[in-house]
């Protein structure tokens, strides 16, 4: 039996878009360690894509913006798998179709849609799956390394992710009334994923973030997935309502002498 203890256990993973997705890396770790992975995706098109990556896995369709879709997914999952040992919530959405605008010009409908899909979906999914969650299950979501650094090109998603971070504490508290289910987040620095590519100006931000790490090398998706796997495992049984930052030291390196010199053109 491995340190992670995934053997013979079942995990439900939301948010695989392609092989570069954080959720895809997490799923592969679980499978490699002997666990069983089932998936939930947005629509039939995504289902066909994930079937190519994981042809032997069960895949459910669920639009997390619709409560009836969540309930149907939970019923289908429960009928096939009476016990779910862990859940990966790697879902985020923002409407960048009109480009990046100053934060104060954010449209209410865009903000609320992002909040619903990126944050409240964790609450709705957790509640719907409550009957089949193992008493000591682990629920892991994907956040971001900081929600207070006001990056203009990230738009309104940082406040949405801040709400997601806060929701962890409240979910952990409310579930503690009847279980030992844990809720945590992995919060990577900038990653090279397809979802990130949709953020205007992301490449420059990614290269800057890489230069700001202590090791001068960007965080990899696999590194973020490894931390998520730890949080899903029994090895992290004492960790709940926490956000674990995976940024290779970027957040402590504001006064890097080389970067100061570049900024001041010395």
N, C-alpha and C positions, 0 to 999 in steps of 0.2 A: 504493500500500500504506500502511495506517495505521500509526501508532506502535505500536499493540498487536499488529499482525500476526496477527489471527485468520483472515484470509482463507484459505479452502480447508482449514481445520483442523476437527477434530471434538472436541466436549467433552461429557462425560457429567455431568449435573446430578442430584443427589439432593436431595429435600426440598422441592420446590414444593408448597405446600398451596393457595395462592390467589394473587391478583395482588399482595397485600401482602407476600408472602414475600421474604426476602432472595434466595433462590435464583431467584425469578421475575425480580427486577430484574437479577441477574447474567446470566441467560439472555438477557434482552432486549438487554443490552449486547453480548454475543457475537454475537447475530443481527444487530444493527444494524451491527456492524463486519465483517460478511461471513463469520462462522464458522457451522458447523453444530452444532446442539445436539440431543442425544438425552437422554431423561429416564428416571429410575427412580423409581417411586412405590410406596407401601406395598401398595395393593390395587386392585381393579377400580373401586371407587368413586372413588378418587383419580385413577385413570387417566382416567375420564370427565371429571372436573373439569379436569385439565390439558389434555386434548384440546380443550376449549373455548378455552383460552388460547393453545395452540400447535397448531392443527389440522394443520399441515404437518410436524410432528416425530414421530419414532419414540419410543414410550413403552413402557418395560418395567416389569413388576411385580416387586417384590423386597421381601420381609420380612426386614430385616437382622438380626432376632433368630434367624433360622433359616439355618444354614450351607448346607443344600441349596438354599435359595432364592437365596442369594448366588451359589453355583456355577452354578445354572441361568441366572441373569441374566448372569453373565460369559460363559457359552457363547453365549447369544443375541446379546449385544453383539458378541462377537468374530467370530461368523459373518457379521454384517452390516457390521462396521466393523473391519477388520484393524489399524487404528492409532487410538488415542485420545490426543489431545494434551493433555488436561487433565481433571481431575475436580473437581467441586464437591460437598463433603460438608456439607450443611446439615440435619443430623438431630439431634434432641434429644427426649427424652421423660422425663417424671417423673409419677408417680402422685400427683395432688393430690386424689383423690376423698374422702379423709377430712379435707381441710383441712390447714393448716400446723401441724405439731407442733414442739416444741423439738427441736433437732438430735439431742440424745442419745436421743430416743425414736424415731429413724428405724428403720423395719423393714428387716431385712437383705434380704428379698426385693425390697422397693422400691428399695433402693440398688443392688443387684446388677442389677436389670432396667434401671435408668437407666444404669448403667455399661456394660452390654452394648450397649444401643441407641445411646447418645449418644457413647460413646468407642470401645469395642472394634470397633464396626462399621467405623470408619475403617481399622483394622488388617486386618480380614477382607476388606473391599472392595478395599483396595490389593493384598493378596496374590492375590485371585482375578483381578484385572484385570492382574496383572503381565505375562502373555504379550502383551497388546495395548497396553500403555502405551508411547508413544513414548519413546525413550531420554532425551529431555530434557523429558519431560512435567512438568506442574505440578499438584500436588494441593493444594486449598485447602479448609480447614474453617472453620466459623463458631464462634468461641468467645465469651467475654464479656470486658469491659474489665478486670475484676479478679476474682480468685478468692479473695482474702484479706479482702475487706471483708465481714464477716459479716452479710449482710442476712437477717433472720429469715424474711421471706416468700419467699425464694428456696429455702428448705429445703436439701436435700442436693445440689442441682445444681451449686453452686460447686465442691465437692470433685470432682465428676464431671468438670466442665470443666477442673479443674486436671490431672486424669489425661489428658484429651485434649491439653492443652498439652504435657505431658511426652512423650506418645506421638509428637509431631512429631519430636522430636530422635532418638528411637530408630528411627523409620521412615526418616528421612533418612539416618541412619548405615547401617542395614542395606541399604537400596536402593543406597547408594553403592558397594557391593561389586561391582555389575554394571551400574550405570547412572548417569545424572545427573538422575534424577527428583527434583524438589524438593517439600518438604512445608512448608506455611505455614498460618497462621491469621489471619483477620480478627477482631478483638475489639472490637465496637462497644459504646458506651454503651447506655443504654436506648433501645429503638426502639418505634415504634408499629406492631406487627404483631399478627396474629390469635393467634399462638402466645403472645405476651406477655400477651394479654388473659386467658389462662387462669391466670395467676399471681395468687393472692389479694393484694389491696392494691397491685396494680401501678400503677394510675393515679396514686396519691399519690407513689409512688417515682419515676415518670416525670416528674411535675411538679417534684419536688424536684431530680432530676438535671438537668433543663433549667435551673433557677435556678442550679445550681452550675457550669454551663459558663461559660467566659470570655466567650462572646458572648451568653449568656442566651437561647440558642436551641438546641433539642434536635438531636441528631444525626439525620439522615434515613436511611431505608433505602437510598436511592440513593447517599448518601455512602459507606456501608459497601460497597455493591455495586461502586462505582468502585474502591475499594482492592482488592477481590477480583479484579476484572478485570485490574488492574495485576499482581497476583501470578500470575495465570494466563498472562500474556503473557511474551514473551521479554525485554521491557524490564526485568523483575525477575530476570534470569538469575543474578545474584549473591546473591540472597536465598533462604535455605533454613533450615529449622528455627527459624523466627521467628514470633512473634505480634505483629501490628501493631495497636496500640490506636487506635481511632477514637472519641474521646469529647469532641471540641471543648474539650479542656483541663480537663475536670472533675476529673481525677486530681491536678491541681496547684493546685486552687482551694479547698482545705479552709478556708483562713483568709480567705475573701471577707468584707470588712467589712460588707456589707449582710446577708449570711447570719448573721454573728456577732451583729449587732444584733437580728435577728429571733429568734435562739435565746435571747438574753438579754433579749428584749422591751424593747429600748431604743428 
